[in-house]
Amino acid sequence: MQGPHDHSSTNEGSTEQGSSPAERAMRREMVSRLQALTADSRTVATNFSSEHGLSSNDFDALLFVMQQEQSGTPATPGRIADNLGLTSGAATGVIDRLAKRGHVERRRDAGDRRIVRVHFAQAAREVASEFFAPLGVLTDDVMSHYSADELALVSRFLGEMSAAMRTHAGRDA
């Protein structure tokens, strides 16, 4: 299976021209590790979703709601639809399912009552914390082996890779 940076038969789209064999090997290794991390992350997400009766869209919406709340900007139904690439009607269905299961709550914006915000419910926090706490311990252990500067570099790299993936998927955000 040809990966995104495996251009063995063509240089079309390659960013590796002029790089040394060692650089090309490192790029291939990094892509392989990103692919493995993506697959492992999807497995964890699937396990959580299966335990809690969530579809992949439900899980992705719940993750987005949580991330938006952590950033200080609670999600709106429109932002959820945009982030997941859904119609507003499909996003409403996802939010309805999540609200029915106690994972999210709809609340009117305090500053503008016309705006509905979707919040991560306390019950969902507890369920997520129970499931993901062991992963958090493992993650903290891995990160403890890196300096602040190294973590900043990795964070920047992952942010830029995530942006590239959203661009490729047509979901620039």
Backbone as JSON, one array per atom type, in Angstrom:
{
  "sequence": "MQGPHDHSSTNEGSTEQGSSPAERAMRREMVSRLQALTADSRTVATNFSSEHGLSSNDFDALLFVMQQEQSGTPATPGRIADNLGLTSGAATGVIDRLAKRGHVERRRDAGDRRIVRVHFAQAAREVASEFFAPLGVLTDDVMSHYSADELALVSRFLGEMSAAMRTHAGRDA",
  "N": [[0.84, -1.17, 0.0], [0.62, 2.14, -0.88], [1.84, 4.96, 0.75], [1.26, 8.4, 1.89], [3.7, 9.7, 1.47], [5.19, 8.08, -0.1], [6.71, 8.02, -2.89], [7.77, 6.37, -4.85], [7.53, 5.67, -7.53], [7.2, 8.0, -8.84], [7.95, 11.5, -8.92], [6.04, 13.29, -8.56], [4.3, 15.53, -6.59], [6.06, 15.18, -4.52], [7.91, 16.16, -1.68], [10.42, 15.62, -1.13], [12.55, 15.91, -2.84], [15.95, 16.49, -3.42], [16.62, 16.05, -0.8], [18.58, 14.24, 1.58], [19.42, 10.69, 1.6], [19.18, 9.78, 4.25], [17.46, 11.71, 5.37], [15.17, 11.24, 3.83], [14.59, 8.64, 4.64], [14.02, 9.11, 7.35], [11.75, 10.73, 7.1], [9.97, 8.89, 5.96], [9.84, 7.07, 8.07], [8.67, 8.71, 10.04], [6.16, 9.23, 8.89], [5.16, 6.63, 8.88], [5.03, 6.17, 11.63], [3.16, 8.12, 12.37], [0.94, 7.13, 11.01], [0.58, 4.72, 12.42], [0.04, 5.75, 14.99], [-2.35, 7.06, 14.44], [-3.99, 4.87, 13.77], [-3.91, 3.48, 16.23], [-5.08, 5.4, 17.9], [-7.63, 5.5, 16.79], [-8.48, 2.94, 17.45], [-8.64, 3.11, 20.27], [-10.64, 5.08, 20.44], [-12.74, 3.7, 19.2], [-13.1, 1.59, 21.01], [-13.98, 3.01, 23.3], [-16.28, 4.17, 22.22], [-17.79, 1.87, 21.59], [-18.25, 0.81, 24.14], [-19.97, 2.73, 25.11], [-22.08, 3.05, 23.4], [-21.83, 4.75, 21.15], [-21.76, 6.23, 17.91], [-19.25, 6.69, 15.33], [-19.41, 9.35, 14.45], [-20.79, 10.44, 16.63], [-18.86, 10.15, 18.66], [-16.78, 11.74, 17.59], [-18.04, 14.23, 17.57], [-18.5, 14.58, 20.31], [-15.87, 14.67, 21.24], [-15.03, 17.02, 19.93], [-16.74, 18.9, 21.17], [-15.8, 18.74, 23.79], [-13.12, 19.61, 23.42], [-13.55, 22.22, 22.47], [-14.77, 23.37, 24.69], [-12.66, 23.19, 26.52], [-10.96, 25.02, 25.37], [-12.21, 27.34, 25.95], [-14.3, 28.26, 24.41], [-17.32, 27.33, 24.06], [-18.95, 24.9, 22.0], [-21.07, 25.34, 19.11], [-24.09, 24.22, 17.48], [-23.77, 24.66, 14.71], [-20.96, 24.9, 14.4], [-20.22, 22.35, 15.15], [-21.39, 20.87, 13.09], [-19.89, 21.9, 10.9], [-17.29, 21.1, 11.66], [-17.47, 18.32, 11.63], [-18.22, 17.88, 9.06], [-20.9, 17.68, 8.38], [-24.39, 18.01, 7.53], [-26.62, 20.57, 8.8], [-28.91, 19.39, 9.82], [-28.12, 16.7, 10.19], [-26.14, 17.08, 12.11], [-27.73, 18.04, 14.19], [-29.13, 15.7, 14.79], [-27.03, 14.12, 15.79], [-26.31, 15.64, 18.06], [-28.73, 15.5, 19.45], [-28.81, 12.72, 20.06], [-26.53, 12.51, 21.69], [-27.27, 14.23, 23.79], [-29.52, 12.91, 24.77], [-28.35, 10.65, 25.85], [-27.03, 11.79, 27.93], [-24.54, 12.94, 27.56], [-24.02, 15.49, 26.54], [-25.12, 18.91, 26.97], [-27.51, 21.3, 25.99], [-27.37, 24.8, 26.01], [-28.48, 28.15, 26.3], [-26.63, 30.94, 25.12], [-25.15, 33.15, 27.41], [-24.62, 35.82, 26.81], [-25.91, 36.29, 24.39], [-28.92, 35.34, 23.8], [-29.98, 34.14, 21.56], [-28.16, 32.38, 20.59], [-27.25, 29.01, 20.74], [-25.38, 26.95, 22.8], [-23.36, 24.06, 22.99], [-22.57, 21.96, 25.54], [-20.21, 19.96, 27.33], [-21.39, 17.46, 29.32], [-21.54, 16.92, 32.9], [-21.78, 14.23, 33.68], [-20.73, 12.96, 31.45], [-18.11, 13.84, 31.6], [-17.24, 12.44, 33.84], [-17.49, 9.75, 32.98], [-15.73, 9.76, 30.78], [-13.37, 10.47, 32.08], [-12.94, 8.25, 33.74], [-12.54, 6.24, 31.8], [-10.41, 7.25, 30.22], [-8.39, 8.0, 32.01], [-6.27, 6.09, 32.66], [-4.89, 6.13, 30.2], [-4.08, 8.77, 30.2], [-2.19, 8.73, 32.29], [-0.24, 7.1, 31.11], [0.41, 8.71, 28.92], [1.41, 11.02, 30.22], [3.68, 9.86, 31.35], [5.2, 9.19, 29.06], [5.62, 11.8, 28.01], [7.14, 12.89, 30.04], [9.74, 12.3, 29.53], [10.79, 14.15, 27.84], [12.08, 17.4, 27.09], [10.85, 20.74, 27.77], [11.24, 22.33, 25.5], [11.51, 20.37, 23.52], [8.96, 19.2, 23.64], [7.44, 21.39, 22.86], [8.25, 21.63, 20.2], [7.34, 19.17, 19.15], [4.62, 19.52, 19.61], [4.07, 21.7, 17.94], [4.67, 20.51, 15.44], [2.73, 18.41, 15.38], [0.39, 19.95, 15.42], [0.62, 21.32, 12.98], [0.6, 19.12, 11.24], [-1.95, 18.14, 11.75], [-3.47, 20.28, 10.78], [-2.74, 20.08, 8.09], [-3.91, 17.62, 7.48], [-6.63, 18.25, 7.84], [-6.9, 20.13, 5.8], [-6.42, 18.51, 3.56], [-8.61, 16.83, 3.82], [-10.56, 18.59, 3.25], [-11.61, 20.18, 5.21], [-10.83, 22.72, 6.29], [-9.85, 24.36, 9.14]],
  "CA": [[0.0, 0.0, 0.0], [1.43, 3.34, -1.01], [1.49, 5.99, 1.72], [1.25, 9.76, 1.36], [5.04, 10.19, 1.1], [5.88, 7.04, -0.85], [6.65, 8.44, -4.28], [8.83, 5.59, -5.47], [7.4, 5.58, -8.97], [7.06, 9.33, -9.42], [8.3, 12.61, -8.04], [4.88, 14.17, -8.5], [3.83, 15.78, -5.24], [7.09, 14.88, -3.54], [8.62, 17.25, -1.03], [11.67, 15.04, -0.73], [13.6, 16.13, -3.82], [17.11, 17.2, -2.91], [16.95, 15.66, 0.56], [19.53, 13.13, 1.65], [18.78, 9.4, 1.88], [18.84, 9.7, 5.67], [16.26, 12.53, 5.58], [14.04, 10.54, 3.23], [14.27, 7.5, 5.52], [13.39, 9.65, 8.55], [10.39, 11.16, 6.73], [9.15, 7.68, 5.81], [9.61, 6.54, 9.42], [7.72, 9.58, 10.71], [4.83, 8.97, 8.31], [4.75, 5.33, 9.37], [4.65, 6.32, 13.05], [1.89, 8.86, 12.41], [-0.12, 6.19, 10.6], [0.37, 3.81, 13.54], [-0.63, 6.51, 16.05], [-3.72, 7.27, 13.99], [-4.71, 3.6, 13.92], [-4.04, 3.21, 17.66], [-6.06, 6.35, 18.42], [-8.96, 5.07, 16.33], [-8.84, 1.76, 18.25], [-9.07, 3.6, 21.58], [-11.93, 5.75, 20.22], [-13.73, 2.66, 18.91], [-13.37, 0.88, 22.26], [-14.8, 3.89, 24.12], [-17.58, 4.29, 21.55], [-18.52, 0.6, 21.75], [-18.69, 0.7, 25.54], [-20.96, 3.74, 25.45], [-23.12, 3.1, 22.38], [-21.66, 5.93, 20.31], [-21.26, 6.07, 16.55], [-18.0, 7.45, 15.16], [-19.78, 10.77, 14.43], [-21.1, 10.83, 18.0], [-17.59, 10.29, 19.36], [-16.07, 12.9, 17.06], [-18.74, 15.43, 18.05], [-18.23, 14.69, 21.73], [-14.48, 15.12, 21.36], [-15.01, 18.42, 19.52], [-17.4, 19.68, 22.22], [-14.86, 18.79, 24.91], [-11.98, 20.46, 23.06], [-14.01, 23.6, 22.4], [-14.97, 23.84, 26.05], [-11.33, 23.37, 27.12], [-10.36, 26.22, 24.79], [-12.96, 28.49, 26.44], [-15.33, 28.63, 23.45], [-18.24, 26.2, 23.89], [-19.36, 24.62, 20.62], [-22.44, 25.59, 18.65], [-24.47, 23.18, 16.52], [-23.18, 24.96, 13.4], [-19.54, 24.56, 14.43], [-20.14, 20.89, 15.17], [-21.67, 20.44, 11.71], [-18.74, 22.24, 10.07], [-16.14, 20.3, 12.05], [-17.67, 16.93, 11.24], [-18.59, 17.81, 7.66], [-22.29, 17.23, 8.34], [-25.44, 19.02, 7.34], [-27.12, 21.01, 10.1], [-29.87, 18.38, 10.27], [-27.39, 15.53, 10.69], [-25.5, 17.49, 13.36], [-28.79, 18.08, 15.2], [-29.36, 14.31, 15.17], [-25.91, 13.7, 16.64], [-26.45, 16.35, 19.34], [-29.89, 14.9, 20.13], [-28.41, 11.41, 20.61], [-25.6, 12.75, 22.8], [-28.03, 14.82, 24.89], [-30.39, 11.86, 25.3], [-27.51, 9.76, 26.65], [-26.44, 12.54, 29.03], [-23.16, 13.33, 27.27], [-23.94, 16.94, 26.3], [-26.28, 19.73, 27.34], [-27.69, 22.54, 25.22], [-27.66, 25.97, 26.85], [-28.47, 29.44, 25.61], [-25.48, 31.79, 25.42], [-25.51, 34.18, 28.38], [-24.53, 37.14, 26.18], [-26.82, 36.4, 23.25], [-29.85, 34.23, 24.01], [-30.3, 33.48, 20.29], [-27.12, 31.37, 20.32], [-27.28, 27.79, 21.56], [-24.07, 26.35, 23.0], [-23.39, 22.65, 23.36], [-21.59, 21.77, 26.61], [-19.85, 18.63, 27.8], [-22.12, 17.25, 30.56], [-20.75, 16.41, 34.01], [-21.79, 12.76, 33.63], [-19.79, 12.58, 30.39], [-16.77, 14.08, 32.14], [-16.91, 11.33, 34.74], [-17.32, 8.55, 32.17], [-14.51, 9.94, 30.0], [-12.25, 10.45, 33.01], [-12.74, 6.86, 34.15], [-12.01, 5.46, 30.68], [-9.16, 7.78, 29.67], [-7.37, 8.28, 33.03], [-5.06, 5.28, 32.48], [-4.15, 6.64, 29.04], [-3.45, 10.01, 30.65], [-1.0, 8.36, 33.05], [0.76, 6.65, 30.13], [0.82, 9.89, 28.14], [2.27, 11.82, 31.09], [4.96, 9.16, 31.47], [5.95, 9.39, 27.81], [6.03, 13.2, 27.89], [8.12, 13.24, 31.08], [11.09, 12.02, 29.01], [11.13, 15.2, 26.88], [12.19, 18.75, 27.63], [9.79, 21.67, 27.35], [11.52, 22.73, 24.12], [11.18, 19.24, 22.65], [7.5, 19.08, 23.6], [6.93, 22.5, 22.05], [8.5, 21.27, 18.8], [6.4, 18.09, 18.8], [3.29, 20.12, 19.58], [3.97, 22.48, 16.7], [4.63, 19.55, 14.34], [1.43, 17.74, 15.36], [-0.6, 20.94, 15.02], [0.75, 21.54, 11.54], [0.15, 17.9, 10.56], [-3.41, 18.11, 11.87], [-3.98, 21.27, 9.83], [-2.56, 19.52, 6.75], [-4.92, 16.57, 7.29], [-7.92, 18.92, 7.65], [-6.88, 20.71, 4.46], [-6.59, 17.4, 2.61], [-9.98, 16.32, 3.95], [-11.51, 19.64, 2.85], [-12.23, 20.74, 6.41], [-9.93, 23.73, 6.83], [-10.38, 25.0, 10.36]],
  "C": [[0.89, 1.24, 0.0], [0.92, 4.4, -0.03], [1.6, 7.37, 1.11], [2.63, 10.28, 0.95], [5.84, 9.13, 0.37], [5.71, 7.37, -2.33], [7.71, 7.69, -5.09], [8.72, 5.55, -6.98], [7.32, 6.94, -9.65], [7.52, 10.37, -8.42], [7.14, 13.58, -7.89], [4.39, 14.31, -7.06], [4.87, 15.57, -4.17], [7.7, 16.16, -2.98], [10.03, 16.8, -0.65], [12.81, 15.27, -1.73], [14.73, 16.92, -3.18], [17.45, 16.83, -1.48], [17.85, 14.43, 0.52], [18.77, 11.82, 1.87], [18.37, 9.26, 3.35], [17.58, 10.51, 5.99], [15.03, 11.84, 5.02], [13.61, 9.36, 4.1], [13.56, 7.99, 6.78], [11.96, 10.1, 8.25], [9.46, 9.95, 6.6], [8.84, 7.08, 7.19], [8.58, 7.39, 10.16], [6.3, 9.36, 10.19], [4.3, 7.63, 8.82], [4.3, 5.41, 10.83], [3.36, 7.11, 13.21], [0.72, 7.96, 12.02], [-0.44, 5.22, 11.73], [-0.36, 4.51, 14.68], [-2.09, 6.75, 15.69], [-4.55, 6.01, 14.17], [-4.93, 3.27, 15.4], [-5.08, 4.14, 18.29], [-7.46, 5.95, 18.03], [-9.41, 3.84, 17.12], [-9.34, 2.18, 19.63], [-10.46, 4.25, 21.46], [-13.04, 4.72, 19.98], [-14.09, 1.89, 20.17], [-14.28, 1.72, 23.16], [-16.21, 3.97, 23.53], [-18.42, 3.04, 21.74], [-19.06, 0.46, 23.16], [-19.86, 1.62, 25.86], [-22.01, 3.97, 24.36], [-23.04, 4.31, 21.48], [-21.23, 5.52, 18.9], [-19.95, 6.85, 16.44], [-18.3, 8.95, 15.09], [-20.11, 11.28, 15.83], [-19.81, 11.07, 18.77], [-16.85, 11.54, 18.9], [-16.71, 14.2, 17.52], [-18.46, 15.64, 19.53], [-16.8, 15.18, 21.99], [-14.36, 16.6, 21.0], [-15.62, 19.32, 20.6], [-16.44, 19.84, 23.41], [-13.69, 19.73, 24.61], [-12.38, 21.93, 23.0], [-14.2, 24.18, 23.81], [-13.63, 24.08, 26.74], [-10.66, 24.63, 26.6], [-11.1, 27.5, 25.22], [-14.05, 28.98, 25.5], [-16.27, 27.45, 23.24], [-18.76, 26.11, 22.45], [-20.79, 25.08, 20.36], [-22.8, 24.45, 17.7], [-23.85, 23.42, 15.14], [-21.7, 24.61, 13.33], [-19.33, 23.06, 14.45], [-20.37, 20.36, 13.77], [-20.47, 20.71, 10.81], [-17.55, 21.34, 10.38], [-16.26, 18.86, 11.59], [-18.03, 16.76, 9.77], [-20.0, 17.29, 7.46], [-23.22, 18.37, 7.97], [-25.92, 19.45, 8.73], [-28.12, 20.0, 10.67], [-29.19, 17.15, 10.85], [-26.7, 15.87, 12.02], [-26.52, 17.56, 14.49], [-29.1, 16.67, 15.69], [-28.27, 13.79, 16.1], [-26.05, 14.34, 18.02], [-27.63, 15.78, 20.12], [-29.52, 13.58, 20.78], [-27.49, 11.6, 21.82], [-26.31, 13.32, 24.02], [-28.9, 13.76, 25.56], [-29.62, 10.91, 26.2], [-26.79, 10.49, 27.8], [-25.0, 12.99, 28.8], [-22.99, 14.84, 27.06], [-25.22, 17.61, 26.79], [-26.31, 20.94, 26.42], [-28.03, 23.65, 26.2], [-27.61, 27.21, 25.98], [-27.24, 30.22, 26.07], [-25.92, 32.91, 26.36], [-25.51, 35.57, 27.76], [-25.49, 37.36, 25.04], [-27.74, 35.18, 23.28], [-30.26, 33.54, 22.71], [-29.34, 32.34, 19.99], [-27.26, 30.21, 21.29], [-25.86, 27.24, 21.61], [-24.26, 24.91, 23.44], [-22.24, 22.42, 24.33], [-21.41, 20.3, 26.93], [-20.52, 18.45, 29.16], [-21.22, 16.65, 31.64], [-20.69, 14.89, 33.99], [-20.81, 12.26, 32.57], [-18.35, 12.77, 30.85], [-16.33, 12.9, 33.0], [-16.65, 10.04, 33.98], [-16.01, 8.62, 31.39], [-13.29, 9.86, 30.91], [-11.92, 9.02, 33.43], [-12.07, 6.06, 33.03], [-10.61, 5.92, 30.29], [-8.08, 8.07, 30.7], [-6.13, 7.4, 32.88], [-4.22, 5.72, 31.27], [-3.44, 7.95, 29.4], [-2.18, 9.75, 31.43], [0.11, 7.93, 32.09], [1.31, 7.82, 29.31], [1.76, 10.78, 28.96], [3.65, 11.18, 31.23], [5.82, 9.36, 30.23], [6.47, 10.82, 27.73], [7.09, 13.6, 28.91], [9.56, 13.02, 30.61], [11.58, 13.1, 28.04], [11.18, 16.55, 27.57], [11.02, 19.6, 27.14], [9.99, 22.09, 25.9], [11.18, 21.61, 23.14], [9.67, 19.07, 22.53], [6.88, 20.2, 22.77], [7.11, 22.2, 20.57], [7.52, 20.18, 18.34], [4.99, 18.64, 18.69], [3.08, 20.92, 18.3], [3.85, 21.55, 15.48], [3.25, 18.89, 14.25], [0.31, 18.71, 14.96], [-0.59, 21.2, 13.53], [0.31, 20.32, 10.74], [-1.37, 17.79, 10.61], [-4.04, 19.09, 10.9], [-3.85, 20.75, 8.39], [-3.62, 18.44, 6.47], [-6.3, 17.19, 7.07], [-8.01, 19.55, 6.26], [-7.13, 19.62, 3.42], [-8.01, 16.86, 2.62], [-11.02, 17.36, 3.52], [-12.21, 20.28, 4.01], [-11.27, 21.74, 7.05], [-10.57, 24.38, 8.04], [-9.24, 25.47, 11.24]]
}
